[in-house]
Amino acid sequence: MRFLWTIPWFAIRNLLREPRRSAMALAAVTFGIVALMLASGFIEWIYYDLRESTIHSKLGHLTIARPGYLEAGRADPFAYLLPADTAALQRVRSTPHVREVAPRLYFSGLVSHGETTVSFVGEGVQPSLETDLSRAVLIEQGASLRDDDPKGVLFGAGLAQSLGVRVGDTVVLLANTPSGGVNAVELVVRGLFTTVSKAYDDSALRVPIAIAQTLLRVQGAHAWIVLLDDTSNTDEVAKVLRQELPHDRFEVTTWYAQADFYRKTVSLFSKQVGVVRLIIAAIIVLSISNTLTMAVLERTGEIGTSMALGVPRRRILAQFMAEGTALGLLGGVIGLVLGFLLALAVSAIGIPMPPPPGMAHGYIGQVKVTPDLAASAFVLATVTAIVASVYPAWRASRLAIVDALRHNR
């Protein structure tokens, strides 16, 4: 027990014997952890913002539809309609963690204004249920839809530009009905919106679901979009609903199963963060290994004297490994504190970013430091410090006593 207590004490004292060299090694560890926290925190914020924007623009946390709708529903949409109001819908709404369930009716057709006609993809929504669900749908001009407005339509900004319409203009929507006929409805543009997807904004419009049902001459909806109280509960609620809802009538799909762009973004950035981790780990290993190697060379005579007096080789090994571990632990703690403070400062100022590919607008980035991120950074500092100290410590413990005593002569 006394041996275990004295090792850390001697490790700190030995590091203080060469303050300049120890400070350089400590600075390398600290700098690496700060850089890792800022880089990883920025990527973590991108994950969070992209995820929540994707969920709150059109996907929700869960999508409940007829089995096979997501794969084949576009070819024959009228064969996959859900009933207008059922006990199953009430069961979904009463499930724990479910905040709201909004029906969606998807359709496509032609929209005309003056002499111009373009194609569109439309969504019939219930405006009163879209306040939280569609908070990432930003209204650029005009106002959002209302339940008491039977003639309103909301245009994607790109689609409005293609058609040449502004807020207050009258447009005509044409769509096919289940019987094979064509129906039309005249609506007034109430607002223009943008989302995280420019491709979606270039072709999409939204109308109250009652108007969509009248246009298509159908009842019900294609999907129920489920909004939860927290994204972390997605898998739990999906599992419960899959058990409670009949498999032959309902299919429950999570948001990430449909968010292909999000999955590819996470995969790409995760590889980049992995490369950053390897670079920082190499910097820490080289810095601490160099510091301890120099310490072994300078203290060779001291090591020989200690072993001549009966100090076991394993204690010499433990002593140098303790010095390297101390550098890693101290550098990790300082790096965490500085990284957290810098993350707060950077987030308060903001990072202006240009529009990414496929998006219409730039954004102000932030740094999101999560407990997992901080813990992984601290573990990286500690583990790499231990790894870096293995060879110098082993080298010190294997010195021949006679050669070590002769070293200072």
Secondary structure, 3 states (H helix, E strand, C coil): CHHHHHHHHHHHHHHHHCHHHHHHHHHHHHHHHHHHHHHHHHHHHHHHHHHHHHHHHHHCCEEEECCCHHHHCCCCHHHHCECCCCHHHHHHHCCCCEEEEEEEEEEEEEEEECCEEEEEEEEEECHHHHHHHCCCCEEEEECCCCCCCCCEEEEEHHHHHHHCCCCCCEEEEEEECCCCCEEEEEEEEEEEEECCCHHHHCCEEEEEHHHHHHHHCCCCECEEEEEECCHHHHHHHHHHHHHHCCCCCCEEEEHHHHCHHHHHHHHHHHHHHHHHHHHHHHHHHHHHHHHHHHHHHHCHHHHHHHHHCCCCHHHHHHHHHHHHHHHHHHHHHHHHHHHHHHHHHHHHHCEEECCCCCCCCCEEECCCCCHHHHHHHHHHHHHHHHHHHHHHHHHHHCCCHHHHHHCCC
